Amino acid sequence: MKNIIFITHAEKKASGGAKIIYNYSQIINNLKNFNSEVLHLKKKKISKIKNSFKKKLGLKISDETGWQLNEVEVVKNFKYKWFEHNVLTKNDLKFDKDKDFVILPEIFSHLAADLLIKNNIKYSIFVQNGYVIASTNNEKKLKDSYNNASFILSYSNDITKCINLKFPKLKAKIIKVSYALNLGKYDTKKKKNLITFMGRKLPQHSYLVLNYLKSYLPSNWLIKNINNMSEKDTYKNLKKSKIFLAFSNFEGLPLPPAEAALAGNYVIGYTGEGGKEYWKKPLFTKIYSGEIVSFVNQIINRIKLLSANCKFPKKKYLLLKNKFSSKNELNSIKNFLRHI
């Protein structure tokens, strides 16, 4: 029986990428002939202290960027707490070359050179954001890691384009996958005159937009920052709001805007490049990054349309729901498992 081991980072804050990894791992655990675990890494405290000390003394830290194998450690029994899950964890860096298959995130892809290739452990790389492919400036390690991967996972057209741009000879290795967003039904009767957004992304942009919007926001409308809420509270607020402001920035296929739309919101903002794949009018209104005045004007226009009781575009909603369906996600997972 094959054991699929996903590697990710151990952070307290919300992480859409980790949420997808957890979901994949849980699904695989329910399939015949497969087990799955998630292994969490963090930088050793002693490594952080040494680097900080060297900086203060003006000493050279290292020419090589990115986390190094001798700088990381496994966080035993770590699990994300901001969403519900039944994930199983792996608590060491020992792998069985006959049973284990490792899936590295692109941010740790270069670790394959020292951790997996040398030990003949088969693996793949899961690229969730094409703009962080350069996980290290050590080009040899980076190329070796991608060249020796059994396959490369991508869940958006934009991610695939980035992989092809960086590694044009590896097109045949790329396997397209999907992820599911299950928010349940939204109730128009429970909607309030509420605008939601996540302030952690491009905070200067969100500050400017909201600052200029103040003078034009009707007194019966509210704005709420849903940053770092639990999944349950995030969905609860998205189902209440009518407009979601997206400040996405260089992302593979941003989750929050799609989740907001599936919760019955009109989404206004930046595609983050990857969001272009589902950013369709009138459900989504595209703003080019930095066009603050246009951003504010589009919010004002949408409020006016909502006041005039414009109908929610159900056809576009259903297309989006199908794109992020559990069926598509399961089929895509089964597909890449056939390559192991």
N, C-alpha and C positions, 0 to 999 in steps of 0.2 A: 504493500500500500504506500503510495507516494505521500509525502508530507510537504505541503506548500508553506514556506516560511516567508512572511512579509516583514520587511524591516522598515521602521519609521522612527521618528524622533519622539522623545518624551517631553511634552510641554503641557503646562496647565491650561493655557489659553485655547480657545476654539481653533480647530484646524479642519477645513473641509477635506483636504487631502487625506488626513488620518481617518476621517469618518468613512470615506470611500474604501480605504484599505480594510478597515474593520468589517465593513459590510461584505466585501469580497471574501474575506477570510471565513466569516460566518456561513455564507452561502456554500463555499467549498466544503466546509465541515459537514454539511448536510447531503453531500453527494457521495455516491458509492465509489469505493476504491481511493478515496482521498481523505487526508487529514489536513488541518491548517492551524498555524499559530502566528502570532504577531510578536516580533522582537523589537524592543524599544531601546534606542541609544541616546546617550547624552554625553557631553564633554566632561571629562574628569575634572574635579575641583582643583586638583594639584596642577593640571595643565593650564587652567584659567588663571590661577595665582601666579604661576611662572611667567606666563605671557604678559600679565599685568605688571609684574615686577620689572620685566625686561623693558617694557614701554616707558616706565617711569625713569629708568636709568638710561634710556636712549639706546638700548642694545637692540641688535637685530633679532627678530623673532624667527622668521623662516621665509625662504624665498617661495615656498610652495603654499598656495592657498587651499582652502577647504579643510574639512576635518580629516585628521590622519588616524590611522588604526590605533597607534599607540597613545592617542589622546582621548579615545572614547571608551565607554564602559556600558554594560547592559544594566538597565534599570529593572531590577527584579520585581515581578508582579505588578508592574505599572499598568494602569488602564485609564483611558480618558473617562471623565465623569460628567461631561456636559451633555451627553446623549446616552440613551439606553442601548445596551448591547450584551451579547453573550460570548465575547471573544475569548479565545484561549491564548495564553502568553508563553513565550519561550524565554528562559532565563540564563542562557549562556551562548557563547559563540562557537560551540562545538557542533559540527555538521557531519552527517552520515552521507557519504558520496553515493551510496546505493539507494537511499530512500529520500533524502532531502532535496528539494528544489527551492532555491532562494529567489525572492523577487525584491530587488533593490529599488528605492525611489531615486529619481534622477539627481536629487541633492546629495546622495551618497554613492552615486554610480562608480566613482573612482576607487572606492574601497574594495571593489571587486578584485582589483589587481593583487592586493596583499591578503585579502580575506578568503577569496574563493578560487581564483584561477590557479594560485600556487598549490591549492589543496584538491584540485580536480572536482570541485563542487559545481554542478550545473546551476545556471541562474538566468534570469531575465531582468530587464530594466523597465520600470513602470514610470514613464514620463507623464507627469500630471501638469507640468508647466514647461513649455518649450523655451521660455526665456531664462531658465536657470539650468540649462543643460551643461554649461561650463562650470561644473561643480569644483573644479580645480584648474589652476593655470599650468599644471603638468600635462601637456598635450599627449605625451606618450601613454601615461596612465589612463587618461580619458579615452583615447582611441582604442587602447587595448581592452578596456572595460566594455565598450560598445561592440567592438569587433568580435569578442569572445562570447557575448551574450547569445543564448539560444534564440531569443526573439526580443522585440521591443514593443511594449504596450503603449498605446496612445488612445485617448478618448475624445479627440477633436481634430478637425481638419487643420486648425491653426498649429496644434502641437506637431502633427505629422509634417507640415510644411517646414517647421523649425528643425525637426530631426533631419529631414532631407537636405536642408540647407547646410547643416553642420556636417552631416555624414552622408553625402550623396550616393555612396556605394552600398548603403545598407537599406535601401528602399524595400527589398524583398523580405527583410526581417521584421518589418512593422506590422503589428496586428491591431486592428481597431477594436476597441471595447466600448461599452456603454455603462452608465451608472443610473440608478433609479432614484427618483424623488417622489416619496409617498406622503403627501400632506393631507390626504382625505378630501372630503367635499368642503367647499366654502359656502357660506350662507350670506347672500346679499343683504338679508334683513339685519344681520349682526355687524355689518360694516358701519364704520364711523368716519367722520371727517378727520381722518388721521393720515399723516405722512410719516413713513418710517425710513430710516437709513442706518448705515453702519459707519460710525465715525472713525474707526481705526484705519480706514483706507483713504489715503490722500486727505488728511485732516485739514490742510490749508484750503483745499478746494471746497470741502463741505462747509467750512466756516464762512467762506466768501458767499457761497450760494445762499445759505440760510440767513446771513446778515443782510443781503440785498432783498431777500424775499420778505423779510419782516414787514416792510411798509405796504406790501400788497396782499398779505395773508388775511383772509376774512377772519373776523373775531370768533367764528364758530368752528375754525380749523385748528388742529394741534399738530406739532411735529415731535417725533420721539426717536431717540437714538437707541437702537436695539443691539448695540455692540456688546459682545461677550456674554450674551444671555445664554441660558441652557437651550437646547434644541426645542424643548417643550414650550418655553416662554417665547422663543423666537417665532415659532409657528403660531402661537396664540395671538401675538401682536400683528403678524402679517395677515392673519385672517380677519383682523379688525380694521386694518388700514386699507385705504383706497389707492394710495400712490406710494411707490417705493423709489427712492433715489439711489442710483448705482454709481459708485465712485471706484469702479474696478480699474486696476492698473496692471498691465502685462500679466494676464492670467490665461491658463490653458482653456478652460471652459468654466467660468465663474458660476458657483452654486447659488449665492444669494439672489441675484436677479431672477433666475429661473424659478427658485422657490417662491419668491414674492409673486411672480405672475401666476403660478399654480395655486397660490392662496387668494387669487382674485384681485391682484393689484395691477394698475398700469405702471409700467417701469419707465423711468426717465433717467438717462445718464450715459455713462461710458461703457462701451462693450468690453474693454480690457483686451481687445483684439480677439480673444477666443470666443467671446460671446456673440460675434458676428454670425455664428452658425445658427443661432436661434432668434436673433434680434429682428423680429418681423413686426411691421406696423399692422394695426394700431396698438397692439398689446405693448410693444416696446417703442420708445422714442429715442433715437440715437443723438447723442451730443458728442461732438469732438472734444477730446480732453483739453481743458483750459478755457473753453468757450463759456465763461461764467454767465455773461449777459444772456446768451441764447438759452442756457440751462434754466435760468430764472424765468424767462419769458415762456418757455414750454410748460413749466409747472403752473404758472398763472393761467395759461390757456387750458390746461387739463382740468384745473379746478372749475373753470367756467363751463366746460363741457359736462363735467359731473353734476354741476348745479342745474344743468339743463336736462338731466336724467338720460344721458347717452347710454346706450346698451353695451354691456360688456361683450367683446368679440369672442363668442363661444367656439366658433370654428377654429380660430387661431389657438385658443386655449386647449382644445382637444388635440390639435396637432402637436403642441408642446408636451401635453400629457403623454401622448404616445411615444414621443422621442425619449422621454425619461421614464419609460415603463419598466416594471420588474421583469417582464417577459424578455425585453431586449437585453437587459442587464444579464439575466441568467443565460440566455443563448450565447452572448459574447464571452462569458466566463467559460462555458462549456467548450467553446471554440478554441480558446487559447490553451485550455487544459489538454486538448488533443495533440498539441505540439510538444508536450513534456514527455 
